[in-house]
Each structure stands twice: as structure tokens, then as C-alpha cells.
């Protein structure tokens, strides 16, 4: 499995590159998985019925919600921890401290090291689009930190290079490897932050 990323050429409106076109990467967003699908798959993988898994899911959800809102850092097995957090304005005098200074209450998730390592080791497939929405390059990386251009004849707009294009061992079904086929997203013009 690989993470799919798109790099769109966008006019920068602020910052050091204001007025310049730059390639901005963002994840390809997949459709959300329903709770029913997650429960069905978890039941299948753990060898219990869907009813038992649903009861466990509901019970764990209630416990996590109760403990997190009581101020505990709650372990999510295999994923990490979550806890309550907030943003608030600061004041100079103790007399001015009040609940009205809190601007946002939020949940803070801290991923487990195993999950971070899994993400780090997952291949990345990048499809690059120019300012007109035309695909101009595809990049596949199967190792952490190294990005390769799988086809030297593809117009290059990034910094990926290939010393020997025959070294890829990929598949065209989303498996690992340096020269996998990357499907083109159905709508490269989706609204993204910064549009």
C-alpha cells in the first residue's frame, strides 16, 4: 500500500515566495470508512462476531470519551494516546483569569512510535499537476527519504532523479516497488486549503 499525494502548481499569495508559482504537496483524500465497515473488518481479523465487536467498540468509545473529558490521557491500543487540550488568551493579573479566556477546547492525539514508524516506512506516490491542472510528472518512493522519478521521459518539474530506471521492482496494483503505475486522480481540481 502507498500513500497518494498530489503536488499542484499554485500561485503563492503570501510569504517569501509571494507572486511565484510553486508546487504544493497535499495528501489525496480517500473516502471515509463507515463505522460498520471498520467493525466488520475488526471482527473478521479478531475472530469474534460483529455483535461482540460492536459491543466492544461502543463500550471502548464510552470509556475513552468519559476519561478524556475528565482530563486523563487515554491510551488507544496500537494507535497512541488522546487527551483534552485547550487554547486560551493570556492575562497579566490573576484577577482577570476566567473561563471566558478559553477560545478553543480540543482533543490532542499523540501517535504511538509504532504507528509513526509504519507511516515513515510506507511508500509515497506523488502526481504533479501544473497550474492548468495537467499532469506533468509522477514520482514513486518506496524507501524513507528517497524520491525517484519512475520514468525519465516524463517531464520533470521537481528534484527527483533516476540513475538507473531498470532497478524498479514495483507492481501496478499499489504494491511496493520503485516503478509502480500510479492511477491518475479523478478530479485534480478539488478545492484545497490555499485556493
Backbone as a printed PyTorch tensor [residue, N CA C, xyz], in Angstrom:
tensor([[[  0.8370,  -1.1790,   0.0000],
         [  0.0000,   0.0000,   0.0000],
         [  0.8840,   1.2460,   0.0000]],

        [[  0.4410,   2.2800,  -0.6390],
         [  1.2130,   3.5190,  -0.6990],
         [  0.3040,   4.7060,  -0.4010]],

        [[  0.8910,   5.7310,   0.1520],
         [  0.1640,   6.9720,   0.3700],
         [  0.1740,   7.7580,  -0.9240]],

        [[ -0.9690,   8.2760,  -1.3230],
         [ -1.0530,   9.0500,  -2.5540],
         [ -1.0510,  10.5340,  -2.2200]],

        [[ -0.2020,  11.2550,  -2.9330],
         [ -0.0140,  12.6890,  -2.7170],
         [ -0.1230,  13.3820,  -4.0580]],

        [[ -0.6880,  14.5890,  -4.0630],
         [ -0.6680,  15.3820,  -5.2900],
         [  0.0910,  16.6660,  -5.0230]],

        [[  0.8320,  17.0860,  -6.0400],
         [  1.5840,  18.3390,  -5.9780],
         [  0.9920,  19.2470,  -7.0520]],

        [[  0.3630,  20.3390,  -6.6290],
         [ -0.2660,  21.2580,  -7.5670],
         [  0.5380,  22.5430,  -7.6410]],

        [[  0.7390,  23.0350,  -8.8470],
         [  1.4290,  24.3030,  -9.0400],
         [  0.4420,  25.4150,  -8.6940]],

        [[  0.7820,  26.1810,  -7.6580],
         [ -0.1350,  27.2140,  -7.1750],
         [  0.6030,  28.5350,  -7.0090]],

        [[ -0.0970,  29.6070,  -7.2870],
         [  0.4430,  30.9440,  -7.0900],
         [  0.4820,  31.2330,  -5.5970]],

        [[  1.6560,  31.5530,  -5.0970],
         [  1.8050,  31.8630,  -3.6820],
         [  1.4000,  33.3110,  -3.4470]],

        [[  0.5280,  33.5200,  -2.4850],
         [ -0.0040,  34.8670,  -2.2330],
         [  0.6690,  35.5560,  -1.0560]],

        [[  1.3210,  34.7740,  -0.1870],
         [  1.9990,  35.3600,   0.9710],
         [  3.3370,  34.6710,   1.1640]],

        [[  4.1610,  35.2300,   2.0190],
         [  5.4230,  34.6020,   2.3770],
         [  6.5680,  34.9660,   1.4580]],

        [[  7.6660,  34.2430,   1.6250],
         [  8.8980,  34.5190,   0.8890],
         [  8.7410,  34.3240,  -0.6100]],

        [[  7.7960,  33.4960,  -1.0350],
         [  7.6160,  33.2070,  -2.4600],
         [  6.3600,  33.8690,  -3.0350]],

        [[  5.8730,  34.9260,  -2.4010],
         [  4.6690,  35.6190,  -2.8750],
         [  4.8670,  36.0520,  -4.3280]],

        [[  3.8490,  35.7760,  -5.1440],
         [  3.8930,  36.1420,  -6.5460],
         [  4.5120,  35.0780,  -7.4470]],

        [[  5.0690,  34.0170,  -6.8680],
         [  5.6820,  32.9460,  -7.6410],
         [  4.7710,  31.7180,  -7.6510]],

        [[  4.8750,  30.9330,  -8.7330],
         [  4.1960,  29.6450,  -8.7700],
         [  5.1240,  28.6140,  -8.1410]],

        [[  4.5940,  27.8120,  -7.2140],
         [  5.3550,  26.7760,  -6.5220],
         [  4.5050,  25.5090,  -6.4630]],

        [[  5.1540,  24.3600,  -6.4760],
         [  4.4350,  23.0920,  -6.3400],
         [  4.1850,  22.8280,  -4.8590]],

        [[  2.9180,  22.6730,  -4.5170],
         [  2.4970,  22.4640,  -3.1370],
         [  1.9230,  21.0530,  -3.0290]],

        [[  2.4820,  20.2590,  -2.1220],
         [  2.0090,  18.8870,  -1.9590],
         [  0.9160,  18.8160,  -0.9000]],

        [[ -0.0460,  17.9310,  -1.1650],
         [ -1.1210,  17.6720,  -0.2260],
         [ -1.5770,  16.2300,  -0.4060]],

        [[ -2.0730,  15.6050,   0.6520],
         [ -2.4910,  14.2150,   0.5070],
         [ -3.7350,  14.0850,  -0.3640]],

        [[ -3.7930,  12.9830,  -1.1020],
         [ -5.0330,  12.6280,  -1.7920],
         [ -5.9420,  12.0980,  -0.7010]],

        [[ -7.0970,  12.6700,  -0.5690],
         [ -8.0090,  12.2380,   0.4850],
         [ -8.9010,  11.1150,  -0.0290]],

        [[ -8.9830,  10.0690,   0.7600],
         [ -9.8200,   8.9330,   0.4210],
         [-11.1930,   9.1360,   1.0430]],

        [[-12.1340,   8.3270,   0.6380],
         [-13.4580,   8.4120,   1.2530],
         [-13.3690,   7.8850,   2.6770]],

        [[-14.1440,   8.4600,   3.5850],
         [-14.1130,   7.9710,   4.9630],
         [-14.7190,   6.5630,   5.0370]],

        [[-14.1610,   5.7390,   5.8960],
         [-14.7040,   4.3960,   6.1070],
         [-15.8000,   4.4700,   7.1560]],

        [[-16.8930,   3.7880,   6.9090],
         [-18.0120,   3.7980,   7.8570],
         [-17.6590,   2.9690,   9.0900]],

        [[-18.3230,   3.2630,  10.1860],
         [-18.1260,   2.5070,  11.4200],
         [-18.4800,   1.0440,  11.1880]],

        [[-19.5210,   0.7840,  10.4180],
         [-19.9410,  -0.5940,  10.1470],
         [-18.8340,  -1.3870,   9.4440]],

        [[-18.1720,  -0.7560,   8.4770],
         [-17.0970,  -1.4330,   7.7530],
         [-15.9170,  -1.7280,   8.6790]],

        [[-15.5820,  -0.7760,   9.5440],
         [-14.4780,  -0.9640,  10.4850],
         [-14.8030,  -2.1030,  11.4460]],

        [[-16.0140,  -2.1220,  11.9580],
         [-16.4170,  -3.1720,  12.8980],
         [-16.4020,  -4.5380,  12.2160]],

        [[-16.9030,  -4.6030,  10.9980],
         [-16.9220,  -5.8650,  10.2660],
         [-15.5040,  -6.3890,  10.0510]],

        [[-14.5880,  -5.5280,   9.6330],
         [-13.2070,  -5.9320,   9.3860],
         [-12.5020,  -6.3050,  10.6840]],

        [[-12.7250,  -5.5340,  11.7560],
         [-12.1080,  -5.8370,  13.0520],
         [-12.6160,  -7.1750,  13.5800]],

        [[-13.9070,  -7.4590,  13.4170],
         [-14.4720,  -8.7440,  13.8510],
         [-13.8400,  -9.8860,  13.0760]],

        [[-13.6870,  -9.7110,  11.7880],
         [-13.0860, -10.7360,  10.9410],
         [-11.6340, -11.0090,  11.3500]],

        [[-10.8770,  -9.9470,  11.5950],
         [ -9.4590, -10.1040,  11.9400],
         [ -9.2450, -10.6510,  13.3490]],

        [[-10.2080, -10.4210,  14.2510],
         [-10.0320, -10.8780,  15.6290],
         [-10.7600, -12.1810,  15.9240]],

        [[-11.5640, -12.6620,  14.9990],
         [-12.2340, -13.9510,  15.1950],
         [-13.4440, -13.9050,  16.1080]],

        [[-14.0620, -12.7450,  16.2560],
         [-15.2890, -12.6440,  17.0450],
         [-16.4300, -12.2100,  16.1330]],

        [[-17.6490, -12.3220,  16.6320],
         [-18.7960, -11.9310,  15.8180],
         [-18.8800, -10.4100,  15.7290]],

        [[-19.6140,  -9.9430,  14.7270],
         [-19.7890,  -8.4950,  14.5800],
         [-20.5270,  -7.9070,  15.7780]],

        [[-21.4630,  -8.6480,  16.3470],
         [-22.2030,  -8.1720,  17.5260],
         [-21.2960,  -7.9480,  18.7170]],

        [[-20.3940,  -8.8890,  18.9520],
         [-19.4340,  -8.7530,  20.0540],
         [-18.5190,  -7.5620,  19.7890]],

        [[-18.0370,  -7.4380,  18.5440],
         [-17.1490,  -6.3220,  18.2120],
         [-17.8790,  -4.9910,  18.3690]],

        [[-19.1470,  -4.9240,  17.9560],
         [-19.9340,  -3.6960,  18.1060],
         [-20.0590,  -3.3150,  19.5770]],

        [[-20.3340,  -4.3170,  20.4400],
         [-20.4560,  -4.0480,  21.8800],
         [-19.1270,  -3.5340,  22.4440]],

        [[-18.0180,  -4.1630,  22.0290],
         [-16.6950,  -3.7170,  22.4880],
         [-16.3970,  -2.3020,  21.9960]],

        [[-16.7110,  -2.0470,  20.7230],
         [-16.4910,  -0.7320,  20.1140],
         [-17.2550,   0.3480,  20.8870]],

        [[-18.5450,   0.0780,  21.1340],
         [-19.3780,   1.0510,  21.8460],
         [-18.8710,   1.2820,  23.2670]],

        [[-18.5150,   0.1810,  23.9590],
         [-18.0140,   0.3000,  25.3310],
         [-16.7100,   1.0700,  25.3900]],

        [[-15.7860,   0.7450,  24.4920],
         [-14.4930,   1.4490,  24.4750],
         [-14.7000,   2.9330,  24.1690]],

        [[-15.6060,   3.2240,  23.2310],
         [-15.8850,   4.6220,  22.8890],
         [-16.3930,   5.4150,  24.0800]],

        [[-17.2890,   4.8060,  24.8660],
         [-17.8350,   5.4910,  26.0480],
         [-16.7610,   5.7260,  27.1030]],

        [[-15.9040,   4.7220,  27.3270],
         [-14.8240,   4.8510,  28.3180],
         [-13.8290,   5.9170,  27.8900]],

        [[-13.4260,   5.8790,  26.6230],
         [-12.4570,   6.8590,  26.1170],
         [-13.0150,   8.2720,  26.2380]],

        [[-14.2670,   8.4470,  25.8510],
         [-14.9050,   9.7650,  25.9310],
         [-14.9760,  10.2610,  27.3730]],

        [[-15.3990,   9.3770,  28.2960],
         [-15.5190,   9.7750,  29.7010],
         [-14.1570,  10.1340,  30.2820]],

        [[-13.1630,   9.2940,  30.0600],
         [-11.8540,   9.5490,  30.6540],
         [-11.1830,  10.7660,  30.0320]],

        [[-11.2940,  10.9380,  28.7410],
         [-10.6590,  12.0900,  28.0910],
         [-11.2720,  13.3940,  28.5860]],

        [[-12.5870,  13.4150,  28.7880],
         [-13.2340,  14.6450,  29.2530],
         [-13.0600,  14.8630,  30.7510]],

        [[-12.5190,  13.8730,  31.4550],
         [-12.1680,  14.0460,  32.8710],
         [-10.7310,  14.5380,  33.0250]],

        [[-10.0070,  14.6530,  31.9020],
         [ -8.6500,  15.1670,  31.9550],
         [ -7.5640,  14.1170,  31.8910]],

        [[ -7.9190,  12.8540,  31.6290],
         [ -6.9210,  11.7940,  31.5240],
         [ -6.3220,  11.7490,  30.1220]],

        [[ -5.1040,  11.2690,  30.0220],
         [ -4.5140,  10.9170,  28.7410],
         [ -4.8700,   9.4490,  28.5350]],

        [[ -5.6600,   9.1600,  27.4980],
         [ -6.2180,   7.8230,  27.3110],
         [ -5.4510,   7.0820,  26.2160]],

        [[ -5.0000,   5.8640,  26.5480],
         [ -4.2900,   5.0340,  25.5800],
         [ -5.2780,   4.4480,  24.5710]],

        [[ -4.9140,   4.5190,  23.2970],
         [ -5.6730,   3.8830,  22.2260],
         [ -4.7700,   2.7840,  21.6870]],

        [[ -5.0070,   1.5330,  22.0770],
         [ -4.0800,   0.4500,  21.7530],
         [ -3.7050,   0.3930,  20.2770]],

        [[ -2.3970,   0.3770,  20.0350],
         [ -1.8800,   0.2960,  18.6790],
         [ -1.8640,   1.6150,  17.9320]],

        [[ -2.4590,   2.6520,  18.4960],
         [ -2.5510,   3.9440,  17.8140],
         [ -1.7800,   5.0550,  18.5080]],

        [[ -1.9770,   5.1890,  19.8150],
         [ -1.3320,   6.2660,  20.5530],
         [ -2.1580,   6.6640,  21.7560]],

        [[ -2.1520,   7.9530,  22.0700],
         [ -2.9410,   8.4570,  23.1920],
         [ -3.7080,   9.7050,  22.7650]],

        [[ -4.8060,   9.9570,  23.4600],
         [ -5.5390,  11.1960,  23.2350],
         [ -5.8230,  11.8370,  24.5780]],

        [[ -5.8960,  13.1540,  24.5530],
         [ -6.1470,  13.9080,  25.7780],
         [ -6.8540,  15.2010,  25.4380]],

        [[ -7.4010,  15.8140,  26.4500],
         [ -8.0760,  17.0940,  26.3310],
         [ -7.0230,  18.2000,  26.2560]],

        [[ -7.2780,  19.2060,  25.4530],
         [ -6.3990,  20.3650,  25.3660],
         [ -7.2310,  21.6120,  25.1640]],

        [[ -6.5970,  22.7430,  25.2280],
         [ -7.3230,  23.9980,  25.0000],
         [ -6.3910,  25.0890,  24.5250]],

        [[ -6.9920,  26.1180,  23.9860],
         [ -6.2890,  27.3580,  23.6570],
         [ -6.9870,  28.4650,  24.4140]],

        [[ -6.1990,  29.3690,  24.9510],
         [ -6.7780,  30.4440,  25.7560],
         [ -5.9310,  31.7030,  25.6290]],

        [[ -6.5770,  32.8160,  25.8700],
         [ -5.8630,  34.0900,  25.9050],
         [ -5.1360,  34.2070,  27.2320]],

        [[ -4.0130,  34.9160,  27.2340],
         [ -3.2850,  35.1330,  28.4820],
         [ -3.6780,  36.4830,  29.0720]],

        [[ -3.5310,  36.5800,  30.3720],
         [ -3.7970,  37.8470,  31.0680],
         [ -2.6470,  38.1290,  32.0280]],

        [[ -2.4810,  39.3840,  32.3680],
         [ -1.3830,  39.7920,  33.2330],
         [ -1.6870,  39.7300,  34.7160]],

        [[ -2.9660,  39.6900,  35.0960],
         [ -3.3320,  39.7110,  36.5080],
         [ -4.1860,  38.5050,  36.8440]],

        [[ -3.9620,  37.9380,  38.0280],
         [ -4.7180,  36.7660,  38.4540],
         [ -6.2180,  37.0660,  38.5610]],

        [[ -6.5580,  38.3330,  38.8640],
         [ -7.9830,  38.7030,  38.9750],
         [ -8.7140,  38.5630,  37.6370]],

        [[ -7.9680,  38.6060,  36.5340],
         [ -8.5750,  38.5500,  35.2040],
         [ -8.7350,  37.1280,  34.6620]],

        [[ -8.2380,  36.1150,  35.3840],
         [ -8.3720,  34.7300,  34.9320],
         [ -9.8230,  34.3040,  35.0750]],

        [[-10.4030,  33.8020,  33.9460],
         [-11.7950,  33.3200,  33.9350],
         [-11.9710,  32.3530,  32.7680]],

        [[-13.0240,  31.5810,  32.8300],
         [-13.2840,  30.5770,  31.7900],
         [-13.4930,  31.2160,  30.4260]],

        [[-13.9440,  32.4590,  30.3740],
         [-14.1750,  33.1480,  29.1150],
         [-12.9040,  33.3730,  28.2960]],

        [[-11.7310,  33.1880,  28.9000],
         [-10.4740,  33.3380,  28.1750],
         [-10.1920,  32.1370,  27.2710]],

        [[-10.8820,  31.0180,  27.5270],
         [-10.6810,  29.8200,  26.7110],
         [-11.3420,  30.0460,  25.3610]],

        [[-10.5540,  29.9450,  24.3040],
         [-11.0780,  30.1720,  22.9550],
         [-11.4310,  28.8780,  22.2350]],

        [[-10.7300,  27.7940,  22.5560],
         [-10.9770,  26.5180,  21.8900],
         [-10.7060,  25.3660,  22.8370]],

        [[-11.6360,  24.4160,  22.8690],
         [-11.4000,  23.1430,  23.5440],
         [-11.1700,  22.1210,  22.4460]],

        [[-10.1910,  21.2480,  22.6460],
         [ -9.8700,  20.3030,  21.5790],
         [ -9.3430,  18.9930,  22.1320]],

        [[ -9.2920,  18.0130,  21.2410],
         [ -8.7150,  16.7150,  21.5590],
         [ -7.3430,  16.6600,  20.8960]],

        [[ -6.3460,  16.2780,  21.6450],
         [ -4.9860,  16.1730,  21.1350],
         [ -4.6320,  14.6940,  21.0210]],

        [[ -4.2620,  14.2700,  19.8300],
         [ -3.8790,  12.8880,  19.5890],
         [ -2.3700,  12.8260,  19.4120]],

        [[ -1.7310,  11.9200,  20.1390],
         [ -0.3000,  11.6940,  20.0140],
         [ -0.0950,  10.2680,  19.5180]],

        [[  0.3890,  10.1050,  18.2870],
         [  0.5360,   8.7500,  17.7480],
         [  1.6350,   7.9540,  18.4520]],

        [[  1.4360,   6.6370,  18.5100],
         [  2.4320,   5.7260,  19.0800],
         [  3.6340,   5.6540,  18.1400]],

        [[  4.7960,   5.3180,  18.6880],
         [  6.0060,   5.2250,  17.8810],
         [  5.8600,   4.1850,  16.7710]],

        [[  5.1940,   3.0540,  17.0560],
         [  4.9830,   2.0300,  16.0190],
         [  4.1970,   2.5880,  14.8540]],

        [[  3.1770,   3.3920,  15.1360],
         [  2.3770,   3.9950,  14.0750],
         [  3.2060,   5.0050,  13.2800]],

        [[  4.0190,   5.7950,  13.9720],
         [  4.9110,   6.7450,  13.2850],
         [  5.8900,   6.0110,  12.3680]],

        [[  6.4500,   4.9070,  12.8800],
         [  7.4020,   4.1340,  12.0830],
         [  6.7210,   3.5290,  10.8540]],

        [[  5.5170,   3.0260,  11.0250],
         [  4.7700,   2.4500,   9.9000],
         [  4.5110,   3.5150,   8.8320]],

        [[  4.1320,   4.6980,   9.2600],
         [  3.8890,   5.7940,   8.3270],
         [  5.1740,   6.1960,   7.6060]],

        [[  6.2760,   6.2590,   8.3640],
         [  7.5670,   6.6310,   7.7860],
         [  8.0230,   5.6340,   6.7240]],

        [[  7.7090,   4.3600,   6.9390],
         [  8.1590,   3.3060,   6.0350],
         [  7.1930,   3.0340,   4.8850]],

        [[  6.0720,   3.7080,   4.8390],
         [  5.0920,   3.4960,   3.7820],
         [  5.5150,   4.2530,   2.5260]],

        [[  5.4070,   3.5890,   1.3840],
         [  5.7720,   4.2210,   0.1130],
         [  4.8630,   5.4160,  -0.1630]],

        [[  5.3640,   6.3480,  -0.9520],
         [  4.6010,   7.5440,  -1.3200],
         [  4.5560,   7.6300,  -2.8420]],

        [[  3.3670,   7.8980,  -3.3690],
         [  3.1870,   8.1010,  -4.8010],
         [  2.7130,   9.5400,  -4.9970]],

        [[  3.4720,  10.3200,  -5.7680],
         [  3.1520,  11.7310,  -5.9860],
         [  2.7960,  11.9480,  -7.4520]],

        [[  1.6620,  12.5980,  -7.6800],
         [  1.2850,  13.0010,  -9.0310],
         [  1.3300,  14.5230,  -9.0570]],

        [[  2.0730,  15.0890, -10.0220],
         [  2.2670,  16.5350, -10.1190],
         [  1.3620,  17.1170, -11.2060]],

        [[  0.7240,  18.2340, -10.8910],
         [ -0.1570,  18.9370, -11.8210],
         [  0.3320,  20.3710, -11.9780]],

        [[  0.3540,  20.8590, -13.2220],
         [  0.7400,  22.2500, -13.4370],
         [ -0.4370,  23.1640, -13.1150]],

        [[ -0.2450,  24.4610, -13.3120],
         [ -1.2800,  25.4430, -12.9500],
         [ -2.5590,  25.2960, -13.7640]],

        [[ -2.4970,  24.5630, -14.8920],
         [ -3.6840,  24.3310, -15.7230],
         [ -4.3710,  23.0140, -15.3890]],

        [[ -3.8720,  22.3030, -14.3830],
         [ -4.4710,  21.0330, -13.9890],
         [ -3.9980,  19.8460, -14.8000]],

        [[ -2.9790,  20.0460, -15.6540],
         [ -2.4530,  18.9610, -16.4670],
         [ -1.3980,  18.1810, -15.6800]],

        [[ -1.4560,  16.8640, -15.7680],
         [ -0.4580,  16.0320, -15.1130],
         [  0.8710,  16.1910, -15.8470]],

        [[  1.9410,  16.4830, -15.0820],
         [  3.2450,  16.7090, -15.6990],
         [  4.3240,  15.7580, -15.1980]],

        [[  4.0700,  15.0500, -14.0980],
         [  5.0890,  14.1680, -13.5530],
         [  4.4690,  13.2230, -12.5430]],

        [[  5.0670,  12.0160, -12.4480],
         [  4.6960,  11.0580, -11.4110],
         [  5.9670,  10.6090, -10.7130]],

        [[  5.9100,  10.5320,  -9.3970],
         [  7.0680,  10.1680,  -8.5940],
         [  6.6350,   9.0690,  -7.6340]],

        [[  7.4710,   8.0430,  -7.5080],
         [  7.2010,   6.9650,  -6.5590],
         [  8.4040,   6.7880,  -5.6580]],

        [[  8.1670,   6.6600,  -4.3750],
         [  9.2370,   6.4020,  -3.4250],
         [  8.8510,   5.1870,  -2.5990]],

        [[  9.7560,   4.2350,  -2.5000],
         [  9.4860,   3.0450,  -1.7000],
         [ 10.3730,   2.9670,  -0.4760]],

        [[ 11.2300,   3.9380,  -0.2940],
         [ 12.0650,   3.9420,   0.8870],
         [ 11.9720,   5.3170,   1.5380]],

        [[ 12.2010,   5.3850,   2.8450],
         [ 12.0650,   6.6720,   3.5280],
         [ 13.1190,   7.6750,   3.0650]],

        [[ 12.6480,   8.8190,   2.6090],
         [ 13.5490,   9.9080,   2.2790],
         [ 14.0750,   9.9460,   0.8670]],

        [[ 13.9250,   8.8970,   0.0840],
         [ 14.4340,   8.8940,  -1.2760],
         [ 13.2600,   8.9620,  -2.2370]],

        [[ 13.2640,   9.9330,  -3.1180],
         [ 12.1900,  10.0880,  -4.0960],
         [ 12.7770,   9.8450,  -5.4690]],

        [[ 12.0790,   9.0380,  -6.2550],
         [ 12.5700,   8.6910,  -7.5800],
         [ 11.5400,   9.0800,  -8.6310]],

        [[ 12.0210,   9.4620,  -9.7980],
         [ 11.1660,   9.6950, -10.9530],
         [ 11.1250,   8.3590, -11.6980]],

        [[  9.9780,   7.6450, -11.7160],
         [  9.9670,   6.3080, -12.2850],
         [ 10.1460,   6.2610, -13.7980]],

        [[  9.9830,   7.3820, -14.4950],
         [ 10.0920,   7.3880, -15.9470],
         [ 10.8650,   8.6290, -16.3690]],

        [[ 12.1370,   8.4690, -16.7730],
         [ 12.9440,   9.6380, -17.1280],
         [ 12.3790,  10.4280, -18.2970]],

        [[ 11.4990,   9.8340, -19.1030],
         [ 10.9270,  10.5680, -20.2360],
         [  9.7860,  11.4790, -19.8110]],

        [[  9.3080,  11.3220, -18.5680],
         [  8.2490,  12.1880, -18.0540],
         [  8.8190,  13.5690, -17.8060]],

        [[  8.0990,  14.6330, -18.2050],
         [  8.6120,  15.9880, -17.9340],
         [  8.8610,  16.1630, -16.4510]],

        [[ 10.0180,  16.6700, -16.1120],
         [ 10.3710,  16.8230, -14.7070],
         [ 10.1560,  18.2540, -14.2610]],

        [[  9.4270,  18.4030, -13.1460],
         [  9.2300,  19.7260, -12.5640],
         [  9.6900,  19.7540, -11.1190]],

        [[ 10.2120,  18.6320, -10.6440],
         [ 10.6880,  18.5540,  -9.2720],
         [ 12.1600,  18.2280,  -9.2540]],

        [[ 12.6220,  17.7140,  -8.1210],
         [ 14.0370,  17.4240,  -7.9990],
         [ 14.3300,  15.9390,  -8.0030]],

        [[ 13.3170,  15.0890,  -8.2410],
         [ 13.5490,  13.6520,  -8.2570],
         [ 14.3840,  13.2550,  -9.4620]],

        [[ 15.2920,  12.2960,  -9.2720],
         [ 16.1190,  11.8190, -10.3730],
         [ 16.1520,  10.3150, -10.3590]],

        [[ 16.5730,   9.7380, -11.4770],
         [ 16.7290,   8.2970, -11.5860],
         [ 18.0900,   8.0370, -12.1940]],

        [[ 18.9250,   7.2710, -11.4980],
         [ 20.2200,   6.9150, -12.0460],
         [ 20.0890,   5.7060, -12.9560]],

        [[ 19.2360,   4.7510, -12.5670],
         [ 19.0550,   3.5440, -13.3620],
         [ 17.5910,   3.1540, -13.3180]],

        [[ 16.8100,   3.5050, -14.3370],
         [ 15.3810,   3.2310, -14.3000],
         [ 15.0490,   1.7510, -14.3410]],

        [[ 16.0050,   0.8860, -14.6110],
         [ 15.7200,  -0.5480, -14.6730],
         [ 15.7430,  -1.2120, -13.3120]],

        [[ 16.0340,  -0.4650, -12.2520],
         [ 16.1470,  -1.0670, -10.9400],
         [ 14.8200,  -1.1970, -10.2280]],

        [[ 13.7570,  -0.6410, -10.7620],
         [ 12.4600,  -0.7260, -10.1000],
         [ 11.9580,  -2.1520, -10.0340]],

        [[ 11.2450,  -2.4500,  -8.9610],
         [ 10.6990,  -3.7870,  -8.8170],
         [  9.2360,  -3.7110,  -8.4450]],

        [[  8.5560,  -2.6850,  -8.9070],
         [  7.1960,  -2.4320,  -8.4680],
         [  6.1630,  -3.2640,  -9.1860]],

        [[  4.9310,  -3.0320,  -8.7530],
         [  3.7830,  -3.6750,  -9.3620],
         [  2.8170,  -2.6000,  -9.7700]],

        [[  1.8210,  -2.9740, -10.5420],
         [  0.8410,  -1.9670, -10.9320],
         [ -0.4340,  -2.0720, -10.1120]],

        [[ -0.3720,  -2.7180,  -8.9630],
         [ -1.5620,  -2.8710,  -8.1400],
         [ -1.4250,  -2.2130,  -6.7780]],

        [[ -0.5770,  -1.2050,  -6.6700],
         [ -0.4330,  -0.4770,  -5.4130],
         [  0.5600,  -1.1240,  -4.4650]],

        [[  1.2490,  -2.2050,  -4.8880],
         [  2.2390,  -2.8580,  -4.0480],
         [  3.4860,  -2.0170,  -3.9520]],

        [[  4.4760,  -2.5260,  -3.2190],
         [  5.6930,  -1.7480,  -3.0740],
         [  6.5790,  -1.9470,  -4.2840]],

        [[  7.4490,  -1.0400,  -4.4860],
         [  8.3720,  -1.1200,  -5.6070],
         [  8.6160,   0.2470,  -6.1770]],

        [[  9.7080,   0.4030,  -6.9020],
         [ 10.1110,   1.7130,  -7.3770],
         [  9.4890,   2.1350,  -8.6780]],

        [[  8.7850,   1.2580,  -9.3880],
         [  8.2750,   1.6720, -10.6880],
         [  6.8140,   1.2940, -10.8640]],

        [[  6.0200,   1.4010,  -9.8070],
         [  4.6030,   1.0630,  -9.8970],
         [  3.8390,   2.0540, -10.7500]],

        [[  2.7380,   1.6310, -11.3130],
         [  1.8540,   2.5060, -12.0750],
         [  1.0200,   3.2910, -11.0780]],

        [[  0.9200,   4.5740, -11.2720],
         [  0.1750,   5.4210, -10.3560],
         [ -1.1000,   5.8640, -11.0450]],

        [[ -2.2760,   5.4960, -10.5020],
         [ -3.5100,   5.9370, -11.1390],
         [ -3.6820,   7.4430, -11.0090]],

        [[ -4.2350,   8.0570, -12.0390],
         [ -4.4800,   9.4810, -12.0280],
         [ -5.7360,   9.7660, -11.2180]],

        [[ -5.7080,  10.7250, -10.2810],
         [ -6.8930,  11.0600,  -9.5050],
         [ -8.0120,  11.5130, -10.4290]],

        [[ -9.2360,  11.2720, -10.0050],
         [-10.3670,  11.5980, -10.8520],
         [-10.6010,  13.0930, -10.9640]],

        [[-10.2490,  13.8520,  -9.9340],
         [-10.5080,  15.2880, -10.0020],
         [ -9.3500,  16.0690,  -9.3870]],

        [[ -8.3500,  16.4270, -10.1720],
         [ -7.2020,  17.1360,  -9.6100],
         [ -7.5120,  18.5630,  -9.2000]],

        [[ -8.6850,  19.0670,  -9.5080],
         [ -9.0140,  20.4420,  -9.1930],
         [ -9.8000,  20.5910,  -7.8860]],

        [[ -9.8390,  19.5200,  -7.0520],
         [-10.5450,  19.6200,  -5.7890],
         [-10.0600,  20.8320,  -5.0090]],

        [[-10.9900,  21.4810,  -4.3280],
         [-10.5960,  22.6290,  -3.5110],
         [ -9.7050,  22.1630,  -2.3950]],

        [[ -8.6190,  22.8370,  -2.1800],
         [ -7.6870,  22.5260,  -1.1180],
         [ -7.3720,  23.8340,  -0.4040]],

        [[ -6.8790,  23.7210,   0.8570],
         [ -6.5030,  24.9470,   1.5570],
         [ -5.5160,  25.7450,   0.7300]],

        [[ -5.7190,  27.0220,   0.6810],
         [ -4.8300,  27.9080,  -0.0560],
         [ -5.3500,  28.2680,  -1.4380]],

        [[ -6.4880,  27.6640,  -1.8530],
         [ -7.0640,  28.0010,  -3.1550],
         [ -7.6480,  29.3910,  -3.1470]]])
